[in-house]
């Protein structure tokens, strides 16, 4: 399986996206719902152009779990990861996001 950015509707009928790694795991998801494909596409473009920059990954912990926020160059959070049990798993997800995010094709079920 190859990586992709999956664009779909959420339970409320709004658009959202997720970067799926080559192993099928979700690396991060959009932080907000979108009304149009165009508005989601703008943030996807920002992610694809900037996901290779380590400085845009904000590493966090909550209740002993690790996660990251991916920021736009203006420091607006545009995606967040799932929770990871270890810092090593977090860093592996960031490495996969950096390696696969820029070239991941968009797959849409719309």
N, CA, C and O atoms as a GROMACS GRO file, in nm:
protein
  440
    1UNK      N    1   0.085  -0.118   0.000
    1UNK     CA    2   0.000   0.000   0.000
    1UNK      C    3   0.089   0.124   0.000
    1UNK      O    4   0.193   0.126   0.065
    2UNK      N    5   0.048   0.225  -0.072
    2UNK     CA    6   0.124   0.349  -0.072
    2UNK      C    7   0.050   0.455   0.010
    2UNK      O    8  -0.070   0.443   0.035
    3UNK      N    9   0.123   0.556   0.049
    3UNK     CA   10   0.063   0.662   0.129
    3UNK      C   11  -0.034   0.743   0.044
    3UNK      O   12  -0.026   0.743  -0.079
    4UNK      N   13  -0.127   0.812   0.111
    4UNK     CA   14  -0.222   0.898   0.042
    4UNK      C   15  -0.280   0.998   0.140
    4UNK      O   16  -0.276   0.979   0.262
    5UNK      N   17  -0.335   1.103   0.086
    5UNK     CA   18  -0.416   1.196   0.164
    5UNK      C   19  -0.560   1.164   0.130
    5UNK      O   20  -0.605   1.181   0.017
    6UNK      N   21  -0.631   1.117   0.230
    6UNK     CA   22  -0.769   1.073   0.212
    6UNK      C   23  -0.863   1.190   0.244
    6UNK      O   24  -0.863   1.241   0.356
    7UNK      N   25  -0.942   1.231   0.145
    7UNK     CA   26  -1.039   1.338   0.161
    7UNK      C   27  -1.177   1.275   0.163
    7UNK      O   28  -1.215   1.204   0.070
    8UNK      N   29  -1.252   1.301   0.270
    8UNK     CA   30  -1.385   1.240   0.283
    8UNK      C   31  -1.474   1.329   0.367
    8UNK      O   32  -1.431   1.432   0.420
    9UNK      N   33  -1.601   1.289   0.379
    9UNK     CA   34  -1.696   1.361   0.464
    9UNK      C   35  -1.696   1.298   0.602
    9UNK      O   36  -1.687   1.176   0.616
   10UNK      N   37  -1.706   1.383   0.705
   10UNK     CA   38  -1.715   1.331   0.843
   10UNK      C   39  -1.862   1.302   0.876
   10UNK      O   40  -1.948   1.311   0.789
   11UNK      N   41  -1.889   1.266   0.999
   11UNK     CA   42  -2.024   1.229   1.040
   11UNK      C   43  -2.125   1.344   1.026
   11UNK      O   44  -2.245   1.320   1.012
   12UNK      N   45  -2.075   1.468   1.030
   12UNK     CA   46  -2.164   1.584   1.016
   12UNK      C   47  -2.179   1.628   0.871
   12UNK      O   48  -2.247   1.727   0.843
   13UNK      N   49  -2.117   1.555   0.778
   13UNK     CA   50  -2.127   1.590   0.637
   13UNK      C   51  -2.027   1.693   0.591
   13UNK      O   52  -2.034   1.739   0.477
   14UNK      N   53  -1.933   1.731   0.677
   14UNK     CA   54  -1.828   1.826   0.639
   14UNK      C   55  -1.707   1.750   0.588
   14UNK      O   56  -1.688   1.632   0.620
   15UNK      N   57  -1.624   1.817   0.509
   15UNK     CA   58  -1.504   1.755   0.455
   15UNK      C   59  -1.391   1.756   0.558
   15UNK      O   60  -1.378   1.850   0.637
   16UNK      N   61  -1.312   1.652   0.556
   16UNK     CA   62  -1.192   1.644   0.638
   16UNK      C   63  -1.090   1.560   0.562
   16UNK      O   64  -1.124   1.494   0.464
   17UNK      N   65  -0.965   1.563   0.606
   17UNK     CA   66  -0.864   1.482   0.538
   17UNK      C   67  -0.769   1.421   0.640
   17UNK      O   68  -0.757   1.468   0.753
   18UNK      N   69  -0.702   1.316   0.596
   18UNK     CA   70  -0.604   1.248   0.680
   18UNK      C   71  -0.490   1.199   0.591
   18UNK      O   72  -0.512   1.154   0.479
   19UNK      N   73  -0.368   1.209   0.643
   19UNK     CA   74  -0.253   1.149   0.576
   19UNK      C   75  -0.243   1.006   0.626
   19UNK      O   76  -0.226   0.981   0.745
   20UNK      N   77  -0.253   0.912   0.533
   20UNK     CA   78  -0.238   0.770   0.564
   20UNK      C   79  -0.098   0.728   0.519
   20UNK      O   80  -0.058   0.753   0.406
   21UNK      N   81  -0.025   0.665   0.609
   21UNK     CA   82   0.109   0.619   0.578
   21UNK      C   83   0.108   0.497   0.487
   21UNK      O   84   0.002   0.438   0.462
   22UNK      N   85   0.224   0.460   0.439
   22UNK     CA   86   0.234   0.345   0.349
   22UNK      C   87   0.192   0.215   0.417
   22UNK      O   88   0.162   0.116   0.349
   23UNK      N   89   0.190   0.214   0.550
   23UNK     CA   90   0.144   0.096   0.623
   23UNK      C   91  -0.007   0.101   0.653
   23UNK      O   92  -0.060   0.010   0.715
   24UNK      N   93  -0.076   0.208   0.608
   24UNK     CA   94  -0.219   0.222   0.628
   24UNK      C   95  -0.258   0.297   0.754
   24UNK      O   96  -0.375   0.331   0.772
   25UNK      N   97  -0.161   0.325   0.842
   25UNK     CA   98  -0.190   0.398   0.965
   25UNK      C   99  -0.215   0.546   0.937
   25UNK      O  100  -0.155   0.603   0.845
   26UNK      N  101  -0.303   0.607   1.015
   26UNK     CA  102  -0.326   0.750   1.005
   26UNK      C  103  -0.211   0.822   1.075
   26UNK      O  104  -0.184   0.799   1.193
   27UNK      N  105  -0.143   0.910   1.001
   27UNK     CA  106  -0.032   0.987   1.056
   27UNK      C  107  -0.080   1.118   1.116
   27UNK      O  108  -0.031   1.160   1.221
   28UNK      N  109  -0.176   1.183   1.050
   28UNK     CA  110  -0.240   1.302   1.106
   28UNK      C  111  -0.371   1.328   1.035
   28UNK      O  112  -0.395   1.276   0.926
   29UNK      N  113  -0.456   1.408   1.098
   29UNK     CA  114  -0.585   1.446   1.041
   29UNK      C  115  -0.601   1.597   1.046
   29UNK      O  116  -0.536   1.665   1.125
   30UNK      N  117  -0.688   1.648   0.962
   30UNK     CA  118  -0.716   1.792   0.962
   30UNK      C  119  -0.780   1.830   1.095
   30UNK      O  120  -0.851   1.751   1.156
   31UNK      N  121  -0.753   1.953   1.137
   31UNK     CA  122  -0.804   2.000   1.266
   31UNK      C  123  -0.943   2.059   1.258
   31UNK      O  124  -1.011   2.072   1.359
   32UNK      N  125  -0.985   2.093   1.140
   32UNK     CA  126  -1.117   2.156   1.129
   32UNK      C  127  -1.191   2.095   1.012
   32UNK      O  128  -1.130   2.041   0.920
   33UNK      N  129  -1.323   2.102   1.016
   33UNK     CA  130  -1.401   2.056   0.901
   33UNK      C  131  -1.404   2.166   0.794
   33UNK      O  132  -1.394   2.285   0.825
   34UNK      N  133  -1.418   2.124   0.672
   34UNK     CA  134  -1.422   2.218   0.558
   34UNK      C  135  -1.557   2.208   0.489
   34UNK      O  136  -1.620   2.102   0.489
   35UNK      N  137  -1.600   2.318   0.432
   35UNK     CA  138  -1.729   2.322   0.362
   35UNK      C  139  -1.712   2.281   0.216
   35UNK      O  140  -1.798   2.215   0.159
   36UNK      N  141  -1.600   2.322   0.155
   36UNK     CA  142  -1.578   2.294   0.013
   36UNK      C  143  -1.446   2.219  -0.009
   36UNK      O  144  -1.356   2.223   0.075
   37UNK      N  145  -1.438   2.152  -0.123
   37UNK     CA  146  -1.313   2.086  -0.160
   37UNK      C  147  -1.201   2.189  -0.175
   37UNK      O  148  -1.086   2.162  -0.142
   38UNK      N  149  -1.237   2.305  -0.225
   38UNK     CA  150  -1.137   2.410  -0.245
   38UNK      C  151  -1.072   2.455  -0.116
   38UNK      O  152  -0.950   2.474  -0.110
   39UNK      N  153  -1.152   2.473  -0.012
   39UNK     CA  154  -1.095   2.517   0.116
   39UNK      C  155  -1.010   2.407   0.178
   39UNK      O  156  -0.906   2.436   0.237
   40UNK      N  157  -1.052   2.281   0.166
   40UNK     CA  158  -0.970   2.171   0.215
   40UNK      C  159  -0.842   2.162   0.132
   40UNK      O  160  -0.734   2.137   0.186
   41UNK      N  161  -0.855   2.182   0.003
   41UNK     CA  162  -0.740   2.177  -0.087
   41UNK      C  163  -0.633   2.279  -0.054
   41UNK      O  164  -0.514   2.252  -0.071
   42UNK      N  165  -0.674   2.396  -0.007
   42UNK     CA  166  -0.576   2.498   0.031
   42UNK      C  167  -0.488   2.450   0.146
   42UNK      O  168  -0.366   2.466   0.142
   43UNK      N  169  -0.550   2.391   0.249
   43UNK     CA  170  -0.471   2.340   0.360
   43UNK      C  171  -0.390   2.216   0.320
   43UNK      O  172  -0.278   2.197   0.369
   44UNK      N  173  -0.444   2.134   0.233
   44UNK     CA  174  -0.366   2.019   0.183
   44UNK      C  175  -0.242   2.069   0.110
   44UNK      O  176  -0.134   2.013   0.129
   45UNK      N  177  -0.256   2.172   0.028
   45UNK     CA  178  -0.141   2.230  -0.042
   45UNK      C  179  -0.037   2.282   0.058
   45UNK      O  180   0.083   2.259   0.040
   46UNK      N  181  -0.083   2.350   0.162
   46UNK     CA  182   0.009   2.402   0.264
   46UNK      C  183   0.085   2.286   0.329
   46UNK      O  184   0.206   2.292   0.348
   47UNK      N  185   0.012   2.180   0.363
   47UNK     CA  186   0.075   2.063   0.424
   47UNK      C  187   0.177   2.001   0.330
   47UNK      O  188   0.289   1.971   0.370
   48UNK      N  189   0.138   1.981   0.205
   48UNK     CA  190   0.230   1.916   0.112
   48UNK      C  191   0.355   2.000   0.087
   48UNK      O  192   0.462   1.945   0.062
   49UNK      N  193   0.344   2.130   0.093
   49UNK     CA  194   0.460   2.216   0.071
   49UNK      C  195   0.546   2.232   0.196
   49UNK      O  196   0.663   2.268   0.185
   50UNK      N  197   0.491   2.206   0.313
   50UNK     CA  198   0.564   2.236   0.437
   50UNK      C  199   0.587   2.117   0.530
   50UNK      O  200   0.656   2.132   0.631
   51UNK      N  201   0.533   2.000   0.500
   51UNK     CA  202   0.543   1.888   0.593
   51UNK      C  203   0.685   1.836   0.607
   51UNK      O  204   0.713   1.761   0.701
   52UNK      N  205   0.774   1.873   0.520
   52UNK     CA  206   0.912   1.827   0.528
   52UNK      C  207   0.994   1.905   0.631
   52UNK      O  208   1.107   1.866   0.662
   53UNK      N  209   0.940   2.014   0.683
   53UNK     CA  210   1.014   2.102   0.774
   53UNK      C  211   0.987   2.063   0.920
   53UNK      O  212   0.876   2.082   0.970
   54UNK      N  213   1.087   2.010   0.985
   54UNK     CA  214   1.073   1.962   1.122
   54UNK      C  215   1.025   2.072   1.216
   54UNK      O  216   0.954   2.043   1.313
   55UNK      N  217   1.063   2.196   1.190
   55UNK     CA  218   1.026   2.306   1.280
   55UNK      C  219   0.875   2.330   1.285
   55UNK      O  220   0.826   2.395   1.378
   56UNK      N  221   0.801   2.278   1.188
   56UNK     CA  222   0.656   2.297   1.186
   56UNK      C  223   0.580   2.189   1.264
   56UNK      O  224   0.457   2.193   1.271
   57UNK      N  225   0.652   2.093   1.320
   57UNK     CA  226   0.592   1.988   1.402
   57UNK      C  227   0.605   2.027   1.549
   57UNK      O  228   0.716   2.036   1.602
   58UNK      N  229   0.493   2.050   1.612
   58UNK     CA  230   0.489   2.086   1.753
   58UNK      C  231   0.461   1.959   1.834
   58UNK      O  232   0.349   1.907   1.832
   59UNK      N  233   0.561   1.912   1.903
   59UNK     CA  234   0.548   1.789   1.982
   59UNK      C  235   0.483   1.821   2.116
   59UNK      O  236   0.518   1.918   2.182
   60UNK      N  237   0.385   1.736   2.155
   60UNK     CA  238   0.308   1.758   2.277
   60UNK      C  239   0.290   1.626   2.352
   60UNK      O  240   0.308   1.518   2.296
   61UNK      N  241   0.254   1.637   2.479
   61UNK     CA  242   0.213   1.520   2.557
   61UNK      C  243   0.083   1.554   2.630
   61UNK      O  244   0.057   1.669   2.665
   62UNK      N  245   0.003   1.451   2.652
   62UNK     CA  246  -0.122   1.465   2.726
   62UNK      C  247  -0.151   1.332   2.794
   62UNK      O  248  -0.161   1.229   2.728
   63UNK      N  249  -0.165   1.335   2.925
   63UNK     CA  250  -0.195   1.214   3.002
   63UNK      C  251  -0.098   1.101   2.972
   63UNK      O  252  -0.138   0.985   2.962
   64UNK      N  253   0.029   1.135   2.956
   64UNK     CA  254   0.132   1.035   2.932
   64UNK      C  255   0.141   0.986   2.788
   64UNK      O  256   0.224   0.900   2.758
   65UNK      N  257   0.059   1.038   2.699
   65UNK     CA  258   0.061   1.001   2.557
   65UNK      C  259   0.128   1.113   2.479
   65UNK      O  260   0.130   1.228   2.522
   66UNK      N  261   0.181   1.079   2.364
   66UNK     CA  262   0.253   1.174   2.280
   66UNK      C  263   0.172   1.199   2.152
   66UNK      O  264   0.109   1.108   2.098
   67UNK      N  265   0.175   1.323   2.104
   67UNK     CA  266   0.112   1.358   1.977
   67UNK      C  267   0.181   1.480   1.920
   67UNK      O  268   0.261   1.544   1.988
   68UNK      N  269   0.151   1.512   1.795
   68UNK     CA  270   0.206   1.634   1.737
   68UNK      C  271   0.097   1.712   1.666
   68UNK      O  272  -0.004   1.658   1.622
   69UNK      N  273   0.121   1.842   1.658
   69UNK     CA  274   0.042   1.932   1.575
   69UNK      C  275   0.131   1.975   1.461
   69UNK      O  276   0.247   2.010   1.481
   70UNK      N  277   0.077   1.974   1.341
   70UNK     CA  278   0.148   2.025   1.225
   70UNK      C  279   0.098   2.166   1.199
   70UNK      O  280  -0.022   2.189   1.186
   71UNK      N  281   0.190   2.259   1.193
   71UNK     CA  282   0.154   2.399   1.178
   71UNK      C  283   0.184   2.449   1.037
   71UNK      O  284   0.273   2.398   0.968
   72UNK      N  285   0.108   2.548   0.995
   72UNK     CA  286   0.140   2.624   0.875
   72UNK      C  287   0.254   2.718   0.910
   72UNK      O  288   0.284   2.737   1.028
   73UNK      N  289   0.320   2.778   0.810
   73UNK     CA  290   0.430   2.870   0.840
   73UNK      C  291   0.390   2.987   0.931
   73UNK      O  292   0.475   3.045   0.998
   74UNK      N  293   0.260   3.022   0.934
   74UNK     CA  294   0.214   3.130   1.023
   74UNK      C  295   0.181   3.078   1.164
   74UNK      O  296   0.124   3.150   1.245
   75UNK      N  297   0.217   2.952   1.191
   75UNK     CA  298   0.199   2.885   1.320
   75UNK      C  299   0.055   2.846   1.350
   75UNK      O  300   0.024   2.807   1.463
   76UNK      N  301  -0.033   2.856   1.254
   76UNK     CA  302  -0.171   2.808   1.269
   76UNK      C  303  -0.167   2.655   1.261
   76UNK      O  304  -0.109   2.600   1.167
   77UNK      N  305  -0.228   2.587   1.357
   77UNK     CA  306  -0.233   2.442   1.356
   77UNK      C  307  -0.333   2.395   1.251
   77UNK      O  308  -0.450   2.435   1.253
   78UNK      N  309  -0.287   2.311   1.158
   78UNK     CA  310  -0.376   2.266   1.052
   78UNK      C  311  -0.397   2.115   1.052
   78UNK      O  312  -0.483   2.064   0.980
   79UNK      N  313  -0.320   2.043   1.132
   79UNK     CA  314  -0.339   1.897   1.142
   79UNK      C  315  -0.284   1.850   1.276
   79UNK      O  316  -0.196   1.913   1.335
   80UNK      N  317  -0.338   1.740   1.324
   80UNK     CA  318  -0.290   1.682   1.449
   80UNK      C  319  -0.283   1.530   1.434
   80UNK      O  320  -0.358   1.470   1.357
   81UNK      N  321  -0.194   1.472   1.508
   81UNK     CA  322  -0.173   1.327   1.500
   81UNK      C  323  -0.262   1.254   1.599
   81UNK      O  324  -0.320   1.316   1.688
   82UNK      N  325  -0.273   1.123   1.583
   82UNK     CA  326  -0.333   1.044   1.690
   82UNK      C  327  -0.238   1.039   1.810
   82UNK      O  328  -0.124   1.086   1.801
   83UNK      N  329  -0.282   0.983   1.919
   83UNK     CA  330  -0.198   0.968   2.038
   83UNK      C  331  -0.107   0.846   2.022
   83UNK      O  332  -0.148   0.742   1.970
   84UNK      N  333   0.016   0.861   2.068
   84UNK     CA  334   0.114   0.752   2.063
   84UNK      C  335   0.158   0.717   2.205
   84UNK      O  336   0.168   0.804   2.291
   85UNK      N  337   0.185   0.589   2.226
   85UNK     CA  338   0.226   0.542   2.359
   85UNK      C  339   0.369   0.582   2.394
   85UNK      O  340   0.402   0.593   2.512
   86UNK      N  341   0.452   0.604   2.294
   86UNK     CA  342   0.593   0.634   2.323
   86UNK      C  343   0.643   0.749   2.236
   86UNK      O  344   0.587   0.780   2.131
   87UNK      N  345   0.750   0.811   2.283
   87UNK     CA  346   0.814   0.917   2.206
   87UNK      C  347   0.873   0.860   2.077
   87UNK      O  348   0.875   0.928   1.975
   88UNK      N  349   0.919   0.736   2.081
   88UNK     CA  350   0.974   0.672   1.961
   88UNK      C  351   0.868   0.656   1.854
   88UNK      O  352   0.894   0.680   1.736
   89UNK      N  353   0.747   0.617   1.893
   89UNK     CA  354   0.637   0.604   1.797
   89UNK      C  355   0.600   0.740   1.739
   89UNK      O  356   0.571   0.751   1.620
   90UNK      N  357   0.601   0.842   1.824
   90UNK     CA  358   0.574   0.978   1.777
   90UNK      C  359   0.676   1.020   1.673
   90UNK      O  360   0.640   1.069   1.566
   91UNK      N  361   0.804   1.000   1.703
   91UNK     CA  362   0.910   1.041   1.610
   91UNK      C  363   0.904   0.960   1.480
   91UNK      O  364   0.935   1.014   1.374
   92UNK      N  365   0.865   0.834   1.488
   92UNK     CA  366   0.850   0.753   1.367
   92UNK      C  367   0.736   0.807   1.280
   92UNK      O  368   0.748   0.809   1.157
   93UNK      N  369   0.626   0.851   1.342
   93UNK     CA  370   0.514   0.908   1.267
   93UNK      C  371   0.554   1.041   1.202
   93UNK      O  372   0.514   1.070   1.089
   94UNK      N  373   0.632   1.122   1.273
   94UNK     CA  374   0.680   1.248   1.215
   94UNK      C  375   0.772   1.219   1.098
   94UNK      O  376   0.762   1.284   0.994
   95UNK      N  377   0.862   1.123   1.114
   95UNK     CA  378   0.952   1.087   1.004
   95UNK      C  379   0.874   1.039   0.882
   95UNK      O  380   0.907   1.075   0.769
   96UNK      N  381   0.772   0.957   0.904
   96UNK     CA  382   0.689   0.910   0.793
   96UNK      C  383   0.612   1.025   0.728
   96UNK      O  384   0.601   1.031   0.606
   97UNK      N  385   0.561   1.117   0.810
   97UNK     CA  386   0.489   1.234   0.757
   97UNK      C  387   0.581   1.319   0.671
   97UNK      O  388   0.542   1.365   0.564
   98UNK      N  389   0.702   1.339   0.720
   98UNK     CA  390   0.799   1.420   0.645
   98UNK      C  391   0.838   1.352   0.514
   98UNK      O  392   0.853   1.419   0.412
   99UNK      N  393   0.854   1.220   0.517
   99UNK     CA  394   0.897   1.146   0.398
   99UNK      C  395   0.786   1.127   0.296
   99UNK      O  396   0.811   1.130   0.176
  100UNK      N  397   0.663   1.108   0.343
  100UNK     CA  398   0.554   1.069   0.253
  100UNK      C  399   0.453   1.179   0.222
  100UNK      O  400   0.384   1.172   0.121
  101UNK      N  401   0.444   1.280   0.308
  101UNK     CA  402   0.338   1.379   0.296
  101UNK      C  403   0.343   1.464   0.170
  101UNK      O  404   0.239   1.494   0.111
  102UNK      N  405   0.462   1.503   0.129
  102UNK     CA  406   0.473   1.595   0.015
  102UNK      C  407   0.430   1.532  -0.117
  102UNK      O  408   0.380   1.601  -0.206
  103UNK      N  409   0.450   1.402  -0.129
  103UNK     CA  410   0.419   1.337  -0.256
  103UNK      C  411   0.295   1.247  -0.251
  103UNK      O  412   0.262   1.181  -0.349
  104UNK      N  413   0.228   1.245  -0.137
  104UNK     CA  414   0.110   1.159  -0.123
  104UNK      C  415  -0.002   1.208  -0.214
  104UNK      O  416  -0.040   1.325  -0.208
  105UNK      N  417  -0.055   1.121  -0.297
  105UNK     CA  418  -0.167   1.162  -0.383
  105UNK      C  419  -0.295   1.177  -0.300
  105UNK      O  420  -0.311   1.115  -0.195
  106UNK      N  421  -0.383   1.260  -0.349
  106UNK     CA  422  -0.511   1.281  -0.281
  106UNK      C  423  -0.610   1.177  -0.334
  106UNK      O  424  -0.629   1.163  -0.455
  107UNK      N  425  -0.672   1.106  -0.242
  107UNK     CA  426  -0.777   1.011  -0.276
  107UNK      C  427  -0.906   1.063  -0.216
  107UNK      O  428  -0.913   1.095  -0.098
  108UNK      N  429  -1.009   1.071  -0.299
  108UNK     CA  430  -1.136   1.126  -0.253
  108UNK      C  431  -1.249   1.027  -0.278
  108UNK      O  432  -1.256   0.965  -0.385
  109UNK      N  433  -1.337   1.013  -0.180
  109UNK     CA  434  -1.454   0.929  -0.196
  109UNK      C  435  -1.575   1.015  -0.232
  109UNK      O  436  -1.689   0.968  -0.224
  110UNK      N  437  -1.553   1.139  -0.270
  110UNK     CA  438  -1.662   1.231  -0.300
  110UNK      C  439  -1.698   1.231  -0.446
  110UNK      O  440  -1.789   1.304  -0.487
   0.00000   0.00000   0.00000
